[in-house]
Amino acid sequence: MVAEGDVFTTDRTVPIGAIDGWCSALLDELAGVERELWLVVVATLVVDVWLTHVGLQHGLHEGNPVMRAAIETFGIAVLALTKVGVLGLAGLTRRALSEQRGVVVPLGLALPWVGAVLINATLLVSL
């Protein structure tokens, strides 16, 4: 039997508020390191542009076809300007969100940009 306010699963009943509580606790923990996440974002922005530049000099190609065409037309500065633009838009978005939920903005930039830096570094090491 399922009580009102519970969600039935195949093996047990989970209170609906449990997931909300877990997510809220996680966001509270991440909010404590938001400044550090922004530092990671800025550092990975710089390192990603630099590693992309080095990779292009060694014969590698930009994986994003739109950015590849832009770099071929305008140079590597367009990558830096694009990333700075994304960073500015992220800052505006962050200001529109609550203290607790705003941490998802730097986290959403840090995770893929750290991944890009790791991929670029791995490709350069394998040359």
N, C-alpha and C positions, 0 to 999 in steps of 0.2 A: 504494500500500500504506500502511496506517495502522498505526503502531506502538502498542503498548500504552501507555495514558496520554495519548494524543492524541485530539482530537476531529476528525472529518472534516467539512470544509465543501466547498462546491462547487468552490472554487478553490485551497484549500491546507489544510494541516494546522496546527492551532493547539494548542500545548501547553495542557493543562487548567490548569496552575499559572499561566499568563500572566495570565489574567483575575483570579485571586485575588491575584496579585502587584500588578497594577495597582490593584485596589480597596484593597488594604492600603496601598499607597503614597499613594493619594488620601486615605484616612482619616488617615494619619499627618500629611499636610500640613494637613488641616482641623483636626486636633487642636491644631495650633500656634496657631490663631486662635479657639479655642472661646470664650474669654472675650469676644472682640469679637462673636462671634455672639450670645451671651447679651445683650450690650448692645444689639445691633440688635433682638433680640426685645422687650426692655423698651421701647425707644424706639418701635418700631412699635405696640406695645400702646397706649401713651399717645396717640400720634398718630392711630391708627385710631379710638379711642373719641372723641377730640376732633373729628376730621373727620366721623365719623358723626353726632355731636351737631349740628355746624354744618349738615350736609346735611339733617338732619331739620327743623331750623329754617327751612331754605330750601325746604321742600316735597318733598324727596327721600324715598324710602322705603327701609327696610332690606330688603336682598335675601333674607336668610334668613327664611323665614316663621315659624319657631319663635321666633327672636330678635325678629322684628318684633312678634309677639304679646306677648312678655315685656316689650319696651320700652314698648309701648302700655299695658300693665297696671302695670308697676312703675317705669318711667322709664329713663333712660339709664344709671343706676347699675348696673342688672342686666347690661348689656353689660360694664362694667368688672369687676364681680364675677365674671362668667363667665370672662373672659379671665384674671383673676388666679387663678381656680381651675384653669384649664388650665395656667397657668404653674407652679403648685404641683405638679400631677400630673406635669408634664414634669420638674420638679426631682427628684421621687421616682424617676421612670423613669430619669433620668440616673444617679442614684446606684447603680442596680441593674446598670448596664452597665459594661463595661470602659473603661479610659481611651481606647483607640483607637476603639471603636464608639460611645461615649457622645456623640460630636460630632454624630451624626445627629439627636439630640433638638433642640438649638437650631436646627440647619439645617432640620429639618422644620417648625418653627414660623416661622422667619425668612422662608423663601421665600413661603409663602402670605400671611403678614401684610404683607410688603413689597408683594406684589401687590395686596392689599386697599387699602393706603394709596395706591398709585399710581392705582388705579381711583377711589377716593373723591376724591382730589385732582383728577384729570382731570374728573370729573363736576362738582365745585364750580367749577373754572375755566371750564367751558363754560356756566355759568348766566348 
